[in-house]
Amino acid sequence: MVKDIASTIAWLPEKSGSWALPLRHERITSGESPISKAIWQLKQVCKYLPSRPISVWDSEYGCAPFVLKTASIPADILVRLRSNLYLWGEPGAYSGIGRPKKHGDKFKLNEPMTWSEATSVLEMNDPKLGRVRVSLWKDLHFRQAATRPMLLIRVERLDAQGNERVSKPLWLAWVGEEMPPLEEVWCLYLRRFTIDHWYRFLIFVYIGQCHS
């Protein structure tokens, strides 16, 4: 039996709650990939939106092809990154000899020895997650997407003593125009899970129709 795979873009009109409005829900054909389908859907949706949206994506889309192929779409992107990725900083000043460099220092997400100093760090209390620390780095990019600089965000959950409570932090990248305040932007990613409620409802309706 072949399992159908679909791609969905939904609008989340509220800052909290579990309500989502699907804008496009379509099957991914054998000639498409999840990335190519999502890019096409985002492009179609943005044609009819009155203002530039913030779109939120899971780690499957945290790659150079996705950020490159969405460059011409009027939408900001907040995407989760896998913790084993390499990113690259901006190159230093051109020496005047040879070909200008495209990449600066390497930044591997799970190797703190490779990290530069964070641009900013804040700690805050979240009503659901408790104490969290949010760190920001600027001007990083995928090796194959040097023309698309990103802001890198690291979210850690802390205990009462300020130590990491969860060993695996959440890594996010912002690509687009001006980012919302650091204390707000990472929370937008958590809203992505609202779509799961819609999927469960869709499956329930589909099963109900099959047995009716």
N, C-alpha and C positions, 0 to 999 in steps of 0.2 A: 504494500500500500504506500503511495506517495503522499507525504504530508505537505499541504499547502502552507506557504509562508507569505505573510502579508506585511505591509509597511503602513504605519498609521501616523498622521500628523494631527494633533488635537490642540485645541485652544483651551487654556486654563484661565478662566476669567477672574478667579478669586485668589487671594493670597493664602487662603487656607481652605480646608474642606476637601471633599473627594469628587467634586463635579467636574467633568471634562466634556467638551464638545468636539467630536471628531470632525475634522475638515476634509481629510482624504484618508480612505482606508482601501488599499488596493493590493492585489496579489503581486508578488514578485515573480516574474516569469523566468523561464530557464535562460533567457538571453540577458537577464539583468542581474545585478548584484544588489545587496541591501543598500550600499553606498550610492550607486547610480540611481536607484529608485528614489531614495530619500532626497537627493539633490534635485531631481526632477520635480518631486512633490513640493519641496520648499519653494522652488522657483514659481510653480503654478499658484501656490497659496499667496505668496508675496505680491503678486500682480493685483490682488483685490483688497489688500489690507490698507487702511487709511494712514498708518504710521509704521515705522520700522519696528519689527518685533524682536524680542529676545528668544532665541530658540535653544532648547536644552537637549543634549544628546548623551547617550551612554558611551562606554569605552570602545565599542566597535567602530565608532566614527572619529575617534581620537587618533588621526593619522594624516600624513601629508596630502594624499589624494583628496580627502574630504575638504580640508581647509583651503586647498588651492582651487578646487572646482566650485566652491561657494563664494569665491572672492567677488564675483560680479552680482551676487544676489543681495538685495538690500535688507539684510537681517544680521543681527549680532548672534554670536555662537558661544554658548557655554557648554563645554564638553568634558566628560570625565576621561582621565588618562590612566592607562595601565602603569603600575608602579615599576615595571622593568624597562620603561622607555628611556632613550637618550634624547636630550634636547641640546641645542647649541646657542651660545650667546652671540652678541654682535661682535664682528671683527674689530680689531683695534684700528687706529689711524693708518691710512695707506702710507707705506714707506717710500713709494715712488719707484720701486723696483719690481718688475715682474707683474703678474696678473693680480689684481686686487682680491683679497680673501673674501669669501662669502660667510665664513663661520668663525666664531670666536672660541671660547673655552667650552668644553663638553660639560653637560649637566645631566647626571644620571639620577633618576628619581629615587632609587633605593640605595644610593651610595652618597651619604652626607659629605664625604671627603671631597666630592666633586662640586659641591654647591658653592655658589657665591653668597655674599651676605644679602639677606632679604632686604628688599626695599622698605617694607613695613611689616610689623607684627602686632597683632592685638589679641587680647583675651577677653572673653565675654561669657555670660551665662545664658544658655539656650533653654527655653522652657521644657523641651523634650530630651535633649542630649546632655544637659548639664554644662559643666565648664568646658569650653573649647578654646583652642588657640588657632588663629588664622594667620598664615604667613603669605606674603606676596613678593614675587620676583617679576621684573619687567624685561621686555625685549629678548625673549627666547623664541626659538623656532625649531621646527623639524628640519632635518638635514636636507630633505628634498623639497622644502617649502621655505626657503630663506626670505622670500618676498612677503611672507605673511607672519609678521611678528606677533607674539602672543604674550599675554599676562598669565603667569603661573600662580596657582593658589593651592596651598596645602592646609588641610583642616585636620586637627588632632583633637581627640577627646581626652580630657584630663581628669585626674582624681582630685581630691581635696587638697593634696600636697603639691599639685601642679605637675605630677608625673603623667606620662601617657597611660591612659586607661585601656585603649584599644591599640594593639601593636601595629595595625595597618592603617595609615592615614588615608584620607580622601584627597586625591589630586585632581584639580580642575584646570582648564585653560579657557581664557576669554580671548576671543578673536572678533574684532569689529571696531565700532566707534567707542565713545566714552563709556567706561564700565561704571555700574552703580557702586555705591560705597562698599568697601570691603566687608563691613559687618552685615551687609544685606545680600551681596551677590551669591555667596556660597549657598545660602538658604534656597535660592531659586532652583538649584539642582535637585534638592529634596522634593520639590513639587513634581518632578518628573514621574514619581511613583504613583501619582494620581491616575495615570493612564492605566495602571494595572486593574483598578476598580472597573474601568470601562471594559477592559478585555474580559473580565470575569462575567460582567453583565452580557456581553456579546455571546460568550460561550453558553451561558444559561439560556438565552433566547434561541440560539441555534439548536441546542439539544431539545428544547421545548417544541420547536417546530418539527423536528425529526420524529418526535413521539406523539405528535398531535394527530 
